[in-house]
Amino acid sequence: MAEMQFDSIELAEYPADLYASTVAATPIAGLDAWTGGHDEQFREVGFVSVAGVYSEGEVQGALDALIAFAVGPRPEGIELQFESAAKGHIESLSPEDRLDYVRKLMWFTKHDPRVQAVAYQPGLMEVVTRMLGAEPELFQDMALMKPPGIGREKPWHQDHAYFNLPAGTQVVGVWIALDEATADNGAMVFLPGGHKDGPQPHFQRRDWQICDTHVPSVGKVVAPLPRGGALIFDGLVPHGTPNNTSGLRRRALQFHYVAKGTPRTTTEERMELFGSEGRDVSC
Ligand SMILES: O=C(O)CCC(=O)C(=O)O
């Protein structure tokens, strides 16, 4: 039996107002409601929130696939990781009973047609193609489950800081709510327009992240979403999610797309863009 993998990062304290926002983004009614104004919003603000992208059947199909991979035999290559807070508590539980301790699944899309239908939904592909200005390539897939009570934060970061992609590559992230996401159970918080400042130094602290003290205390926007809604955002827009201290699940799928044929770079080149070494910055 494969060894269980746990998140190497522990639940930790963070400043009380780190994810505080005074404004909540209102989702548009669906991808059919996406206009040229939303193309502009993506470019200027860095994200667009859309309700009703997926039907109840599509959401449940994707969840069923994720649950099957979490509790059953997994094709090689799928990564399953539990929250670090689960260590010592769950080893004796049955796989089914471990579900509310799962932090993350990765690299599953190619193994399930229900997830593929979500990742390549025609309406979504149309928007992503326009935002990329090219045919999309799905290059990363992940589900962050943020379980009730123990789901830890995803500190502020820019997604591009995790990817070995050339400077200036347009990355489009799509984050899909498989449960209703609220400010209490870990909805996404964005720094609107922050992508225009370019790559920011990241530090290895509670994660690979933007320093807490570099996150402005004002101007953050929370993006609550109904189940089946999606956030479509620029790979450089700073964002994060708080701990899930509620009793409610907040499971989400996340896909990242680049233009087909985009070359890959090295970790060294990524660090030149996003690392803190050699710069006049500290954390
Ligand atoms: O789902 C979450 O809590 C955070 C996802 C996210 O920001 C990421 O993985 O880049």
The ligand as an SDF file (V2000), in Angstrom:
LIG
                    3D

 10  9  0  0  0  0  0  0  0  0999 V2000
   -8.1120   26.7110   -3.2440 O   0  0  0  0  0  0  0  0  0  0  0  0
   -7.4440   27.4030   -2.5020 C   0  0  0  0  0  0  0  0  0  0  0  0
   -7.6740   27.5000   -1.3070 O   0  0  0  0  0  0  0  0  0  0  0  0
   -6.2990   28.2410   -3.0240 C   0  0  0  0  0  0  0  0  0  0  0  0
   -5.9600   27.9390   -4.4110 C   0  0  0  0  0  0  0  0  0  0  0  0
   -4.8610   28.7650   -4.9140 C   0  0  0  0  0  0  0  0  0  0  0  0
   -4.7900   29.9240   -4.7370 O   0  0  0  0  0  0  0  0  0  0  0  0
   -3.7850   28.1360   -5.6410 C   0  0  0  0  0  0  0  0  0  0  0  0
   -3.5830   26.9360   -5.5060 O   0  0  0  0  0  0  0  0  0  0  0  0
   -3.1060   28.8540   -6.3930 O   0  0  0  0  0  0  0  0  0  0  0  0
  1  2  2  0
  2  3  1  0
  2  4  1  0
  4  5  1  0
  5  6  1  0
  6  7  2  0
  6  8  1  0
  8  9  2  0
  8 10  1  0
M  END
$$$$
